């Protein structure tokens, strides 16, 4: 396959499977454009939410006269505005992502999955952005809901993985501060990080994103041997949240991040 083909990571069979799915945010998110997700802000348009009693100065165009006919009291109709989902795709382009036992590397798999999800988000008329990183943020493409935005995202993916190591926790802390609007953050990484206390730092970074009210999904990308690492003193890691016990595995792969 031509490495410069903009459709390289957009398998038609994969897209056909995700086209009919709905990617719903698991929390209420804020946004500007019309999408599929409820906004916490009440207005006077879109979908009915509730009544509230009229107070002097309110626009009488929103008075519910049917309610007045039954109660002889003035009530206004309020509506919930709909808002678009903002989805951030965080793609690990570090050296370890170049590994693969076949012609398809971990990086290729991560690109295929993230490109398919980008397509799905745009099909819903929501916004998607891309961040590529290794030991620092390399590219940041701001979210957009334009269908043509997918081509720009795939072009960045086609540049391939780099030869630097990952500093995952630091990247997530940085992005937690840079992402001003709440949304859905998807991380695509093999989670290899040889930093000191990497598992604990990674969990703290995920909590930072959650504290900023983002919804976070981690796609752990592994090669065929990624879950089988010989036991040695160098790769024993503490199971996060457990009172005791060590398990073998890559620095972050063996860590239970869901606790």
Secondary structure, 3 states (H helix, E strand, C coil): CCCCCCCCCCCHHHHHHHCCCCCCCCCCCCCCCCCCEEEEEEECCCEEEEEEECCCCCCHHHECHHHHHHHCCCEEEEEEEEECCEEEEEEECCHHHHCCCCCCCHHHHHHHHHHHHHHHHHHCCCEEEEEEECCCEEEEEEEECCCCHHHHHHHHHCCCCCCCCCCHHHHHHHHHHHCCCCCEEEEEECCCCCCCCHHHHHHHHHHHHHHCCCEEEEEECCCCCCCCCCCCHHHEEECCCCCCCEEECCCCCCCCCCC
